[in-house]
């Protein structure tokens, strides 16, 4: 699964204070979105069983 956005999800903003709660909320929203996709598609369950 790929997310098509212009945002770099793996690098924090350099000129924003570390304790800025709005940045923490943005990061949390991104994680919640990814977790929701995983749960909706049942990607956390085993797709193939061992034989």
N, C-alpha and C positions, 0 to 999 in steps of 0.2 A: 504494500500500500504506500502510495506517495501523496504527500500534501503539496499541492501547487500554490506556493505563496512567495511573495517577494521578501519575506522576513527570514532572517537567518536565525533559526531556532537554537543553534548551538553556540552562539556567542552573545554574551551580555552586552548591554550598552556601556561603552567605556566612560562616558561623561555623566553618567547618572549615579547618584550615591547608592552605595550597597544597601543601606537600610531604607531605601525608598519602597514603601509598601505597595505602591501601584505596580512596580516591576515584579514584585512577588506575586501579585494577583494575576498579572498577565501570564506569568510562567505557570501558575496553577491552572488557569483557564485552558492553556495549551495542553497540559497534562490530562485534565479532565476530558477534553475533546478526544484525545488519543485513547484513553481508557474506555470511553463510551463506544468508540469504533470497535475496539477489541471485544468488548462485551456484546455489542450488537451482532457482530459477525461470528461470535463464538470462537474467536481465535485463541482463546486460552484453554480450549479443550483439545484433546488429542484427535487428530484427523484420521490417522490410520492406526489400526490395532496391531499389536505384535502377534505373529503367528508362530 
